[in-house]
Amino acid sequence: MLRDLWKAGGIRKKLIIYYLIVTVLMGMTSFYSYYNAKVAIEKLKSIFVDYVYLNNLNSDVNMLETEVERYLATKSSDALLNYYSLYNKLENKASDILSQNYYDTDSLMLKDIANMINKLLEEADAAVNAKRGRITSEYIDHFTKSIKISDYIKFYMTNLLNNKLQEGSAKYASITKNMEYLSYLNIFLILISIGFSIFLAFLFTYKITKPIIDLSHLAVRVSKGDFEVRPIELKTNDEIKVLSEAFNKMVVNIKKYIGEIKKQAEMERKIKEAELKALQSQINPHFLFNTLNAAAQLAMMEGAEKSAEFIENVANLFRYNLKKLDSTVTLKDEIENVKRYIYILKTRFGDKIDFKLDVEEEVLDLEMPCMILQPVVENAFIHGLEDVERDGLIVLKAYKEGEKVLVEIADNGVGMEQEKIKAILALDSPDVDKKHVTGIGMHNIIHRLLVFYDISSVEDVIEIKSEIGKGTKVTLKIPDKKGERNYGQVVNS
């Protein structure tokens, strides 16, 4: 995956490089700040470690002196146990100090303290043993010497603490000064990082969006009928350059097609006349179907194969629409009719409309009323996709579920409010979908399904789900067996 990302070109590569630069830059700034803070903490920690160590050592000496004195006065077993515990603790500390190979002034003073601690332990131990042997003169003498040694230790400890205090003060002042300098430096680096990131954001955004904006302006001019636009030339080696080249070719092809259309002006004039007569005198639809067939043959004879194919699909759509609404067809017939309708849409609107089909083979022979699916697809386009700027998608799925075949028609259009859905599903409300070219609204479809399959509940034949801005899905629930053909009064709304 990483290899594919590195080999990626165009906009993706630019975005990857931008995010990598910003991430590395901010990461380096953060790591530098973290490292400086860690160094400062370690330096401050080293100052306090010496203070704590010396204070603990001084405290242990004082406690040893106290426990010895308490034992000599009361011969308490608790005092004796505390004494031996402190004795071992101080003996280990003295041994550790003397084993260190440091010979600076503070280290030599600390070693003197360690030697005095050993001597203190020797005198204290002699005083305790004399007490246990009840030799009064000896334990008093040894205790007096231990007191003097303890005083010397405290004197040395005080001097050593003063030295450490002076040294710590100097280190603290130095650390404070460095921290102040590093704080300003960190602020400067953060501001530089933010400024550079903003600059990169504007730079990359400008380089990516400017060609798109130029291309969109030309597209607007072309959409308004201005085909004399100058071909756009981009030096970017990305997908936008591919789009611009495709746009330039599209404009050229459109101009070429316009020229071809002008050459076929006579045929178009005849078609327009036929359409006008159909609107003005409500011409017989069979005559219009025959006229379209004749136009398709004429276009084929003149070599306009695309026009012939388009007209032939329109003719086939009319032929299917000429069937009575109460006639029975198969799901396969309905899907073929939808394909013809989608072909006409894609011819008119190009890549703006995409259509996907996912149908299980076993449901194609299902019998159902005529002209059920195409009006729903038409509704999805007119009310869902016609006015959206993004590319439209209509998906038709059909599959078996239990004793029913579910036919789903979904779009990614503008969606609809729940109130409108309720109005569609309420058969006693005015039909809200009368804008179809076929003139067949959703109420008509629902009513014919209910009659055809002898079902009384609307929820048993149709379900509509929609979300504003995301699209609509209509699910037709068709029984897997043909119902009674009790069409009664089917209204062609």
Secondary structure as UniProt FT lines:
FT   HELIX           2..7
FT   HELIX           10..74
FT   HELIX           77..99
FT   HELIX           105..132
FT   TURN            133..134
FT   HELIX           136..223
FT   TURN            224..225
FT   HELIX           239..263
FT   HELIX           265..281
FT   HELIX           285..301
FT   TURN            302..303
FT   HELIX           305..321
FT   TURN            325..326
FT   STRAND          328..330
FT   HELIX           331..349
FT   HELIX           350..352
FT   STRAND          353..359
FT   HELIX           361..363
FT   TURN            364..365
FT   STRAND          367..369
FT   HELIX           373..379
FT   HELIX           380..385
FT   TURN            386..387
FT   STRAND          392..401
FT   TURN            402..403
FT   STRAND          404..411
FT   HELIX           418..425
FT   TURN            427..428
FT   HELIX           442..452
FT   TURN            453..454
FT   HELIX           458..460
FT   STRAND          462..467
FT   TURN            468..470
FT   STRAND          471..479
//
